[in-house]
């Protein structure tokens, strides 16, 4: 078409200017990548092919520079090489090889993106589950520690109470022993005093009997002694009364002391029995609590080992999934931009391919018409 011819004319003029003035700048900017001059051929459509190829290479190289991608920089070089080889061999469609290279890179990037998305899903799942386990195990250890502290404190309190009870029992037994000793001494003294009083009372009573019998007889020899006899008998009767009273008081005091001792002894026995039961119960409960603490300690050790394993795995996940210079979202955005740029390069090549196919169809049609006319 006229516009295409004008484009080719402009390309020819541009080629001349570029060849004369941009050689050094081209080397600095593009290195070994294909340039418009390197891919230009001798046919009438080679300039437009060169333009499409150069544009594709330029797009890929810009992507490589923008994203710092060595793979895209290498692809740009391979595309440039393919364009040079295609232009030199005069193949029917010089873009088939190039399009294959770009399509392969798009497929690789899409595959990498899919793998990255799969890894991201895996990381999200594992991070969430591991975080939950970390919290659960931490809570479990905290609960076990609290329970252990409570049971240990209760066991220590029981042991302290047992020690106080044992001390009270010791004091009670000591008091009972002292009370028994005093009671025995009191009883021994009472037995001695009772014997003495009974013996003295018996003696006084015997003397009174003798005197009363003598002074009551009709044939006593000395009647003048009646006054003296009366005084002696009266004195003995006072002594008899004192001995009787003393014996009664001693017996009453003995009975009272014995009764009081028996009462206090019974009370002490009841109190000792209660304290001994308390000691037995508290000792047994304390031992049971100590056993529970031991089991809880074992459980906590197991939970701590599990938490340590979870924390170790959590650290690996952090390093694998989070501790990266480039995040998943950044990496995903970069790949999307690279894929979009490569598809744009394919669009450029596809557009030129369609133009080439239309030219080829026209040439075939013209050739067929010339043959028929001949």
Buried (B, 14 or more C-beta within 10 A) or exposed (E): EEEEEEBBEEBEEEBEEBBEEBEEEBEEEBEEBBBBBBBBBEEEBBBBBBBBBBBBBBBBBEBBEEBEBEBBBEBBBBBBBBBBEBBEEEEEBBBBBBBEBBEEBBEEBEEBBEEBEEEBEEBEEBBEEBEEBBEBBBEBBEEBBEBBEEBBEBBEEBBEBBEBBBEBBEEBEEEBEEBEEEBEEBBEEBEEBBEBBEEBBEBBBEBBEEBEEEBEEEEEEEEEEEEEBEEBBEEBBEBBEBBBEBBEEBBEEBEEBBEEBEEBBEEBEEBBEEBEEBBEEBBEBBEEBBEBBEEBBEBBEEBBEBBEEBBEBBEEBEEBBEEEEEEBEEBBEBBEEBBEBBBBBBEBBBEBBEBBEEBEEEEEEEEEEEEEEE
